[in-house]
Amino acid sequence: MTLASALRRELERFERDHPRSRALSIEARKSLLSGVPMPWMIRWPGGFPVFAADAEGARFRDVDGHEYVDFCLGDTAAMTGHAPEPTVRALAEQARHGITLMLPSEDALWVGRELARRFGLPRWQFALTATDANRFAIRLARELTGRPRILVFDWCYHGSVDETFATLKDGEVVAREGNVGPPVALHETTRVVEWNDVEALERELAHGDVACVLTEPALTNVGIVLPEPGFHAALHEATRRSGTLLVVDETHTICASSGGYTAAHGLEPDVLTIGKPIAGGVPAAAYGFSEEVAERLEALLPRDERADVGGIGGTVAANVLSLAVMRATLSEVLTDEAFAHMISLGERFEAGVADVIERHGLPWHVTRLGCRVEYLFRADPPRNGAEAAAGGDPELDRFVHLYALNRGILLTPFHNMALMSPATTEADVDLHTAVFDEAARELAGAE
């Protein structure tokens, strides 16, 4: 059986097994743009998305009555597991006492201290999404340095920040394919270099017009691309030498430890941003500053009537509900003990996938970062984002995602990422290994 015919079979099975989701998808076209509440949902591999009914822990159920082991976990937003009891309790308790007040709460102090303990940066501010936190960090970096541009790595991901949807084409900075309505030409705002390319990094920073480097500690949205030995040290040194601020986005790489990759590997960013899981899926984000940057900002930023028109903040940012939920989630759910469990499961997941790939002689590989695991359908791990993107196989991605979905497993769509939660079990991991083995056996042509 060819890949194309196997994919047709899985698509037919998916449509046959999900009549209610299909009907709701058709109905949604009457009131939702393209029939989905967010544009990227158009890309769901089955032709229409599964409509969820309820979720708890590491599992969810759809409107057709199917139950799934969830390794997608809201693409990190539900890394806590769905509806963890401490998060839900804090949500209900705080909601009775106010949701948003435009006033600080004691929870804000606790969360600030806890984030400082975890990540090592002493001062914090809050936002609703990591996208907002990254936008605010960029504006503050420009204000501090007086420089117009930022630098990102090719095929990076930092939410919907305008300046980051840039790539390299024949050595020139251009908009990423699919970038909707970029406000200005990307070469005016952004310098782009390949991940792990220290020489290119130093060359671009030498122009002296880069306010900040915005980066994840490892690329995560084009498959996991890890830093080579010495890369982060070189990055740190290059930003210091060029007077450029280093902004580290831990929103996905929080999978590395309770303090993210920054704590696990001793990074020293000037600014750190984090969102998604820190409030158990309730919209919340934070961005922290080194002591030096905080002092410079406090001396620079206005304290009069201009303080609320700087383009940083938001009426419902730092609302008391999200802060109460952050406190409960950080203190009782995303604990050091939980991460030890999750990372152990990530190791088990990685070992199972690697064994399947080896036994069937497939030219694939698996990469893990803490409790986050991905497999790519190329033989060798890529060195940078361009290699990862060029080595992708959308048809194979779609087949494996649907194959798993039709057998009760949800992976993150488009790049088959699996994330472990505190509620995930060894049995959940072993189920994926068995299903992945079935798919691999079929694709390898084994009897």
GUPAMAR-724972 format. One record per residue (C-alpha): residue number from 0; x, y, z. Coordinates in Angstrom, 2 decimals, decimal comma. Layout:
GUPAMAR-724972
ROLUM  nr    east   north      up
ROLUM NUM       X       Y       Z
...
//
This chain:
GUPAMAR-724972
ROLUM  nr    east   north      up
ROLUM   0    0,00    0,00    0,00
ROLUM   1    1,36    3,42   -0,94
ROLUM   2    1,46    6,38    1,44
ROLUM   3   -1,19    8,13   -0,65
ROLUM   4   -3,61    5,20   -0,45
ROLUM   5   -2,95    4,74    3,28
ROLUM   6   -3,68    8,42    3,84
ROLUM   7   -6,97    8,15    1,89
ROLUM   8   -7,96    5,20    4,08
ROLUM   9   -7,24    7,15    7,28
ROLUM  10   -9,16   10,19    5,99
ROLUM  11  -12,16    8,00    5,19
ROLUM  12  -11,99    6,39    8,64
ROLUM  13  -11,73    9,78   10,31
ROLUM  14  -14,79   11,14    8,50
ROLUM  15  -16,77    7,94    9,16
ROLUM  16  -15,93    7,97   12,88
ROLUM  17  -16,64   11,67   13,46
ROLUM  18  -20,09   12,47   12,04
ROLUM  19  -20,98   14,94   14,79
ROLUM  20  -17,72   16,88   14,44
ROLUM  21  -18,24   16,95   10,68
ROLUM  22  -21,80   18,26   11,07
ROLUM  23  -20,68   20,96   13,51
ROLUM  24  -17,90   21,95   11,13
ROLUM  25  -20,42   22,45    8,35
ROLUM  26  -22,72   24,41   10,66
ROLUM  27  -19,81   26,58   11,78
ROLUM  28  -19,36   27,96    8,27
ROLUM  29  -22,53   30,02    8,80
ROLUM  30  -21,08   32,08   11,65
ROLUM  31  -17,30   31,57   11,75
ROLUM  32  -14,82   32,68    9,12
ROLUM  33  -13,93   29,56    7,11
ROLUM  34  -15,91   27,59    9,71
ROLUM  35  -13,27   27,82   12,44
ROLUM  36  -12,70   30,12   15,44
ROLUM  37   -8,97   30,56   14,60
ROLUM  38   -7,52   30,55   11,05
ROLUM  39   -4,87   27,88   11,64
ROLUM  40   -7,60   25,34   12,48
ROLUM  41   -8,28   25,15    8,75
ROLUM  42   -5,13   23,02    8,55
ROLUM  43   -6,31   20,19   10,80
ROLUM  44   -5,19   16,99    9,05
ROLUM  45   -8,60   15,36    8,90
ROLUM  46  -10,19   18,04    6,74
ROLUM  47  -12,15   19,35    9,71
ROLUM  48  -11,22   19,59   13,39
ROLUM  49  -12,39   17,28   16,14
ROLUM  50  -14,88   19,16   18,32
ROLUM  51  -14,07   18,66   22,00
ROLUM  52  -16,71   17,88   24,63
ROLUM  53  -14,71   17,73   27,87
ROLUM  54  -11,19   17,16   29,13
ROLUM  55   -9,51   16,13   32,36
ROLUM  56   -5,92   15,26   33,13
ROLUM  57   -4,16   13,83   30,09
ROLUM  58   -7,35   12,84   28,25
ROLUM  59  -10,22   14,47   26,40
ROLUM  60  -13,44   13,32   24,80
ROLUM  61  -14,99   14,56   21,59
ROLUM  62  -18,61   15,16   20,64
ROLUM  63  -18,76   11,76   18,94
ROLUM  64  -17,93   10,00   22,21
ROLUM  65  -14,30    9,06   21,47
ROLUM  66  -11,68    9,35   24,21
ROLUM  67   -8,10   10,33   23,44
ROLUM  68   -4,76   10,37   25,19
ROLUM  69   -3,75   14,00   24,70
ROLUM  70   -0,09   14,60   23,90
ROLUM  71   -0,87   17,91   22,22
ROLUM  72   -2,05   19,52   25,46
ROLUM  73   -3,09   22,75   23,79
ROLUM  74    0,38   23,03   22,20
ROLUM  75    1,86   23,60   25,69
ROLUM  76   -0,95   25,76   27,13
ROLUM  77   -2,37   22,69   28,91
ROLUM  78    1,01   21,19   29,86
ROLUM  79   -0,43   21,11   33,39
ROLUM  80   -2,96   18,56   32,19
ROLUM  81   -6,56   19,58   31,67
ROLUM  82   -8,46   21,12   34,57
ROLUM  83   -5,95   20,42   37,37
ROLUM  84   -7,75   20,62   40,69
ROLUM  85   -5,66   23,43   42,31
ROLUM  86   -6,05   25,60   39,20
ROLUM  87   -9,78   25,00   38,99
ROLUM  88  -10,20   25,68   42,72
ROLUM  89   -8,33   28,98   42,51
ROLUM  90  -10,32   29,96   39,43
ROLUM  91  -13,64   29,39   41,16
ROLUM  92  -12,60   31,03   44,43
ROLUM  93  -11,18   34,17   42,85
ROLUM  94  -14,05   34,57   40,38
ROLUM  95  -16,42   35,05   43,31
ROLUM  96  -14,28   37,93   44,58
ROLUM  97  -13,58   39,71   41,31
ROLUM  98  -12,11   38,96   37,92
ROLUM  99  -10,40   42,18   36,90
ROLUM 100   -9,96   45,38   38,91
ROLUM 101   -7,07   47,39   37,37
ROLUM 102   -5,54   47,07   40,83
ROLUM 103   -2,70   44,87   42,12
ROLUM 104   -3,29   41,86   44,34
ROLUM 105   -1,06   40,06   46,82
ROLUM 106   -0,97   37,17   44,38
ROLUM 107    1,04   39,37   41,99
ROLUM 108    3,78   39,68   44,61
ROLUM 109    3,85   35,94   45,23
ROLUM 110    3,99   35,12   41,51
ROLUM 111    6,73   37,70   40,92
ROLUM 112    8,85   36,18   43,68
ROLUM 113    8,25   32,66   42,40
ROLUM 114    9,17   33,55   38,82
ROLUM 115   12,33   35,23   40,13
ROLUM 116   13,19   32,05   42,05
ROLUM 117   12,65   29,83   39,04
ROLUM 118   14,25   31,86   36,27
ROLUM 119   16,74   34,05   38,13
ROLUM 120   15,49   37,45   36,93
ROLUM 121   14,42   39,68   39,85
ROLUM 122   11,68   41,98   38,42
ROLUM 123    8,50   41,03   36,55
ROLUM 124    5,49   42,36   34,68
ROLUM 125    2,40   40,57   33,42
ROLUM 126    0,50   40,23   30,15
ROLUM 127   -2,22   38,02   28,70
ROLUM 128   -0,17   36,13   26,11
ROLUM 129    3,46   35,41   25,36
ROLUM 130    2,94   37,30   22,11
ROLUM 131    2,15   40,42   24,14
ROLUM 132    5,09   39,79   26,46
ROLUM 133    7,40   39,53   23,45
ROLUM 134    5,96   42,68   21,89
ROLUM 135    6,43   44,61   25,11
ROLUM 136    9,98   43,30   25,52
ROLUM 137   10,85   44,47   22,00
ROLUM 138    9,43   47,95   22,61
ROLUM 139   11,33   48,27   25,87
ROLUM 140   14,54   47,09   24,21
ROLUM 141   14,16   49,71   21,50
ROLUM 142   13,51   52,38   24,11
ROLUM 143   16,57   51,42   26,12
ROLUM 144   18,99   51,10   23,20
ROLUM 145   17,64   53,66   20,75
ROLUM 146   18,02   51,02   18,03
ROLUM 147   15,30   50,13   15,49
ROLUM 148   15,84   46,48   14,57
ROLUM 149   15,58   43,11   16,27
ROLUM 150   17,35   39,88   15,38
ROLUM 151   15,66   36,48   15,23
ROLUM 152   16,67   33,04   14,03
ROLUM 153   15,28   31,59   10,83
ROLUM 154   12,11   29,54   11,39
ROLUM 155   11,73   30,81   14,94
ROLUM 156    8,36   31,06   16,66
ROLUM 157    7,34   33,85   19,03
ROLUM 158    3,55   33,93   18,69
ROLUM 159    2,12   36,55   16,33
ROLUM 160    4,81   39,21   16,79
ROLUM 161    5,02   41,12   13,48
ROLUM 162    8,80   41,40   13,38
ROLUM 163    9,39   37,66   13,78
ROLUM 164    7,64   36,37   10,65
ROLUM 165   10,81   36,84    8,64
ROLUM 166   13,02   34,39    6,83
ROLUM 167   16,06   34,32    4,55
ROLUM 168   15,78   33,96    0,78
ROLUM 169   19,01   34,08   -1,20
ROLUM 170   20,59   35,80    1,78
ROLUM 171   17,96   38,55    1,97
ROLUM 172   15,39   39,09    4,74
ROLUM 173   11,84   38,60    3,45
ROLUM 174    8,42   37,86    4,91
ROLUM 175    7,69   34,24    5,77
ROLUM 176    5,36   32,56    3,27
ROLUM 177    1,79   32,98    4,53
ROLUM 178    2,54   36,13    6,52
ROLUM 179   -0,78   38,01    6,50
ROLUM 180   -0,63   41,78    5,99
ROLUM 181    2,84   42,59    7,31
ROLUM 182    2,73   46,28    8,29
ROLUM 183    6,20   47,09    6,93
ROLUM 184    8,81   45,29    4,89
ROLUM 185   10,53   42,81    7,20
ROLUM 186   14,05   43,86    6,23
ROLUM 187   13,29   47,26    7,80
ROLUM 188   12,59   45,78   11,24
ROLUM 189   14,42   42,49   11,43
ROLUM 190   17,75   40,81   10,89
ROLUM 191   17,65   37,03   10,44
ROLUM 192   20,40   34,45   10,88
ROLUM 193   20,41   30,68   10,92
ROLUM 194   20,30   28,92   14,27
ROLUM 195   23,71   27,75   15,50
ROLUM 196   25,53   30,09   13,08
ROLUM 197   27,76   32,15   15,37
ROLUM 198   29,65   33,81   12,51
ROLUM 199   26,44   35,11   10,93
ROLUM 200   25,16   36,23   14,32
ROLUM 201   28,26   38,29   15,01
ROLUM 202   28,21   39,75   11,50
ROLUM 203   24,62   40,96   11,81
ROLUM 204   25,08   42,36   15,31
ROLUM 205   28,12   44,30   14,11
ROLUM 206   25,82   46,69   12,23
ROLUM 207   25,04   48,25   15,60
ROLUM 208   21,33   48,70   14,92
ROLUM 209   19,89   45,66   16,75
ROLUM 210   18,01   46,48   19,94
ROLUM 211   17,57   42,86   21,00
ROLUM 212   17,99   39,27   19,99
ROLUM 213   14,69   37,49   20,56
ROLUM 214   15,16   33,75   20,73
ROLUM 215   13,94   30,49   22,16
ROLUM 216   16,71   28,48   23,83
ROLUM 217   15,99   25,80   21,20
ROLUM 218   13,87   26,03   18,08
ROLUM 219   10,59   24,26   18,77
ROLUM 220    8,04   24,99   16,06
ROLUM 221    9,80   23,41   13,09
ROLUM 222   10,70   20,29   14,98
ROLUM 223   13,05   20,58   17,95
ROLUM 224   16,43   21,97   16,84
ROLUM 225   18,83   21,99   19,77
ROLUM 226   21,72   24,41   20,28
ROLUM 227   25,16   23,09   19,51
ROLUM 228   27,72   23,02   22,35
ROLUM 229   28,95   26,53   23,05
ROLUM 230   26,25   28,29   21,04
ROLUM 231   24,52   29,93   23,99
ROLUM 232   27,81   31,10   25,45
ROLUM 233   28,69   32,65   22,09
ROLUM 234   25,25   34,25   21,84
ROLUM 235   25,57   35,74   25,31
ROLUM 236   29,03   37,10   24,57
ROLUM 237   28,01   38,53   21,18
ROLUM 238   25,04   40,41   22,61
ROLUM 239   27,15   41,83   25,45
ROLUM 240   29,91   42,93   23,10
ROLUM 241   27,47   44,66   20,72
ROLUM 242   25,33   46,34   23,38
ROLUM 243   22,30   44,26   22,33
ROLUM 244   19,75   42,97   24,82
ROLUM 245   19,14   39,23   24,95
ROLUM 246   15,47   38,27   25,24
ROLUM 247   14,81   34,56   25,89
ROLUM 248   11,32   33,21   25,14
ROLUM 249   10,66   30,19   27,39
ROLUM 250    7,03   29,67   26,39
ROLUM 251    7,70   26,27   24,79
ROLUM 252   11,05   25,46   26,39
ROLUM 253    9,54   25,53   29,89
ROLUM 254    9,45   21,80   29,11
ROLUM 255   13,15   21,63   30,07
ROLUM 256   12,64   22,17   33,82
ROLUM 257   10,48   24,09   36,29
ROLUM 258   12,70   27,07   35,44
ROLUM 259   12,83   26,31   31,75
ROLUM 260   15,96   25,93   29,70
ROLUM 261   17,31   29,07   31,39
ROLUM 262   17,52   27,42   34,80
ROLUM 263   18,49   24,00   33,47
ROLUM 264   21,45   25,37   31,52
ROLUM 265   22,40   28,52   33,40
ROLUM 266   21,46   31,11   30,78
ROLUM 267   21,69   34,80   31,69
ROLUM 268   19,14   36,72   29,60
ROLUM 269   18,43   40,42   30,01
ROLUM 270   14,72   39,77   29,56
ROLUM 271   12,73   36,53   29,74
ROLUM 272    9,22   35,92   28,44
ROLUM 273    6,84   33,09   29,30
ROLUM 274    3,19   32,33   28,64
ROLUM 275    0,83   29,43   27,86
ROLUM 276    1,02   26,90   30,77
ROLUM 277    1,78   29,13   33,76
ROLUM 278   -1,91   29,59   34,56
ROLUM 279   -3,09   26,14   33,53
ROLUM 280   -4,42   27,41   30,19
ROLUM 281   -6,09   30,57   31,50
ROLUM 282   -4,69   33,43   29,36
ROLUM 283   -1,66   34,74   31,25
ROLUM 284    1,96   35,60   30,56
ROLUM 285    4,91   37,27   32,24
ROLUM 286    8,14   38,97   31,32
ROLUM 287   11,07   39,47   33,65
ROLUM 288   14,14   41,71   33,74
ROLUM 289   17,66   41,49   35,04
ROLUM 290   18,48   43,93   37,84
ROLUM 291   20,46   46,15   35,48
ROLUM 292   17,69   46,33   32,87
ROLUM 293   15,04   46,90   35,53
ROLUM 294   16,97   49,82   37,01
ROLUM 295   17,50   51,38   33,59
ROLUM 296   13,81   51,04   32,77
ROLUM 297   12,66   52,51   36,06
ROLUM 298   14,90   55,52   35,50
ROLUM 299   13,74   55,96   31,92
ROLUM 300   10,00   55,26   31,78
ROLUM 301    7,53   58,08   32,52
ROLUM 302    5,58   58,17   35,78
ROLUM 303    3,12   60,93   34,86
ROLUM 304    0,09   60,98   32,57
ROLUM 305    2,21   59,53   29,76
ROLUM 306    2,66   56,20   31,58
ROLUM 307   -0,50   54,67   30,11
ROLUM 308    0,06   55,56   26,45
ROLUM 309    3,40   53,88   25,82
ROLUM 310    2,05   50,86   23,96
ROLUM 311    2,76   48,51   26,84
ROLUM 312    0,14   46,95   29,07
ROLUM 313   -3,56   46,38   28,50
ROLUM 314   -6,72   46,94   30,49
ROLUM 315   -7,10   43,32   31,56
ROLUM 316   -3,40   42,43   31,77
ROLUM 317   -2,39   41,39   35,29
ROLUM 318   -6,03   40,81   36,19
ROLUM 319   -6,58   39,33   39,62
ROLUM 320   -8,12   36,13   38,23
ROLUM 321   -5,10   35,19   36,14
ROLUM 322   -2,71   36,04   38,99
ROLUM 323   -4,63   33,86   41,46
ROLUM 324   -4,61   31,00   38,98
ROLUM 325   -0,90   31,48   38,24
ROLUM 326   -0,16   31,24   41,94
ROLUM 327   -2,08   28,00   42,33
ROLUM 328   -0,63   26,48   39,16
ROLUM 329    2,98   27,32   39,97
ROLUM 330    2,75   26,32   43,62
ROLUM 331    0,74   23,10   43,29
ROLUM 332    0,81   21,81   39,70
ROLUM 333    4,00   22,72   37,80
ROLUM 334    6,25   21,74   40,69
ROLUM 335    9,78   20,36   40,66
ROLUM 336    8,34   16,92   41,47
ROLUM 337    5,90   17,17   38,56
ROLUM 338    8,72   18,02   36,16
ROLUM 339   10,77   15,05   37,33
ROLUM 340    7,80   12,80   36,48
ROLUM 341    7,16   14,50   33,15
ROLUM 342   10,78   14,41   32,02
ROLUM 343   11,02   10,73   32,94
ROLUM 344    8,01   10,06   30,72
ROLUM 345    9,61   12,12   27,96
ROLUM 346   12,66    9,86   28,15
ROLUM 347   10,40    6,80   27,94
ROLUM 348    8,55    8,26   24,94
ROLUM 349   11,83    9,07   23,17
ROLUM 350   13,25    5,59   23,80
ROLUM 351   10,09    3,91   22,48
ROLUM 352   10,08    5,95   19,28
ROLUM 353   13,82    5,48   18,73
ROLUM 354   13,45    1,71   19,12
ROLUM 355   10,62    1,60   16,56
ROLUM 356   12,61    3,67   14,07
ROLUM 357   15,66    1,42   14,45
ROLUM 358   13,76   -1,87   14,25
ROLUM 359   12,00   -0,88   11,05
ROLUM 360   15,09    0,70    9,50
ROLUM 361   13,34    4,00    8,78
ROLUM 362   15,28    7,18    7,87
ROLUM 363   13,70    9,16   10,70
ROLUM 364   14,91   10,54   14,01
ROLUM 365   13,48   11,62   17,35
ROLUM 366   14,58   14,57   19,49
ROLUM 367   13,67   15,37   23,09
ROLUM 368   13,87   18,52   25,16
ROLUM 369   12,84   17,77   28,73
ROLUM 370    9,25   16,53   28,58
ROLUM 371    8,76   17,60   24,95
ROLUM 372    9,46   15,05   22,19
ROLUM 373    9,19   15,25   18,40
ROLUM 374   10,04   12,99   15,52
ROLUM 375   11,03   14,26   12,11
ROLUM 376   10,95   12,25    8,91
ROLUM 377   14,60   12,76    7,99
ROLUM 378   17,59   10,68    8,94
ROLUM 379   19,72   13,21   10,80
ROLUM 380   18,78   15,94   13,27
ROLUM 381   18,84   19,33   11,52
ROLUM 382   21,40   21,94   12,54
ROLUM 383   19,08   24,88   11,91
ROLUM 384   15,54   25,85   11,00
ROLUM 385   16,13   25,92    7,26
ROLUM 386   17,37   22,31    7,30
ROLUM 387   14,43   21,25    9,46
ROLUM 388   11,90   22,94    7,16
ROLUM 389   13,52   21,54    4,01
ROLUM 390   13,48   18,05    5,49
ROLUM 391    9,78   18,09    6,34
ROLUM 392    7,24   15,79    4,72
ROLUM 393    3,71   17,26    5,04
ROLUM 394    1,99   14,17    3,62
ROLUM 395    3,78   11,87    6,04
ROLUM 396    3,11   14,28    8,92
ROLUM 397   -0,57   14,22    8,05
ROLUM 398   -0,70   10,44    7,77
ROLUM 399    1,00    9,79   11,12
ROLUM 400   -1,15   12,40   12,88
ROLUM 401   -4,37   10,87   11,50
ROLUM 402   -3,19    7,32   12,13
ROLUM 403   -2,67    8,19   15,79
ROLUM 404   -5,88   10,20   16,05
ROLUM 405   -7,96    7,37   14,61
ROLUM 406   -6,54    5,13   17,33
ROLUM 407   -7,14    7,40   20,30
ROLUM 408   -4,01    9,57   20,43
ROLUM 409   -3,79   13,32   19,80
ROLUM 410   -0,41   14,68   18,74
ROLUM 411    0,24   18,33   18,02
ROLUM 412   -0,73   18,80   14,36
ROLUM 413    1,70   19,80   11,58
ROLUM 414    4,86   18,68   13,36
ROLUM 415    3,91   15,70   15,53
ROLUM 416    5,05   16,99   18,89
ROLUM 417    4,25   15,11   22,08
ROLUM 418    4,21   16,75   25,49
ROLUM 419    3,99   15,08   28,87
ROLUM 420    1,80   16,45   31,68
ROLUM 421    1,73   15,66   35,39
ROLUM 422   -1,29   13,46   34,66
ROLUM 423    0,32   11,49   31,82
ROLUM 424    1,13    7,86   32,64
ROLUM 425    3,56    5,23   31,43
ROLUM 426    0,58    3,39   29,95
ROLUM 427   -0,26    6,47   27,87
ROLUM 428    3,30    6,60   26,54
ROLUM 429    3,34    2,88   25,81
ROLUM 430    0,05    3,15   23,91
ROLUM 431    1,64    5,73   21,63
ROLUM 432    4,69    3,50   21,13
ROLUM 433    2,44    0,60   20,09
ROLUM 434    0,43    2,73   17,65
ROLUM 435    3,58    4,33   16,24
ROLUM 436    5,00    0,84   15,76
ROLUM 437    1,90   -0,18   13,78
ROLUM 438    2,22    2,88   11,54
ROLUM 439    5,95    2,34   11,05
ROLUM 440    5,45   -1,35   10,21
ROLUM 441    2,89   -0,41    7,59
ROLUM 442    5,06    2,31    6,07
ROLUM 443    8,13    0,07    6,05
ROLUM 444    6,16   -2,54    4,14
ROLUM 445    6,56   -5,26    6,82
ROLUM 446    4,16   -8,14    7,01
//
